[in-house]
Amino acid sequence: MRLDIFAIDTNGKQYNIEIQRADKGASERRARYNQAMIDSHTLKKNDDFNLLPETYIIFITEHDIRKKGKPIYKVEKIIDGESYDDGVHTIYVNGSYRGNDAIGRLMNDFCLSNADEMYYTEIAERVRFHKQEEGGARDMCRAFEEYGNERAEEARNEKAIEVAKDLLKENVLPIERVAAIAKLPLEQVQKLAEQL
């Protein structure tokens, strides 16, 4: 699982921010999955569940996926007419919103490539650095190259897992041979075998 942005503030609150161009990438089940992934990596075995911090799952979508013209949509959990506070806050930000307020200006800046047309100087300065200055352009090229290498490695690993699963289902080769063919660690193949 790869999150677009994951941050923790000084009070320990966790933030997952996802920028989605495709509406289906911001589904309710995706928000649930992201929350589960964050939670599963937050606590250690036998930790008290009350130690789970406040978590914000924020989707910035290219379109108004709720089609109500609002700048943001907050998911409210209710049980028997009363607020249900599990510490998770899911928020959808309408990326097409252009109101004359903080969110409208922020969404405007998100969609611009010309720093001179931006409202927020912090964003404009970063855009100028990454698009116009040699050091920033070099950093961006390196970041994209690293991201591409990571994605390629993830794809290779996913393919290796598929190969291992197919071989394990045939049940004709020893696990050590399956691991060698799939080029996966023996422990990982043993876990796959247990799952099948």
Buried (B, 14 or more C-beta within 10 A) or exposed (E): EEBEEBEEEEEEBBBBBBBBEEEEBBEEEBBEEBBEBBBEEBEEEEEEEEEBBBBBBBBBBBBBBEEEEBBEBEEEEEEEEEEEEEBBBBBBBBBEBBBEEEBBBBBBBBEBEEBEEBEBEEBBEBBBBBEEEEEBEEEEEEEEEEEEEEEEEEEEBEEBBEBBBEBBEEEEEEBEEBBEBBEBEEEBBBEBBEEE
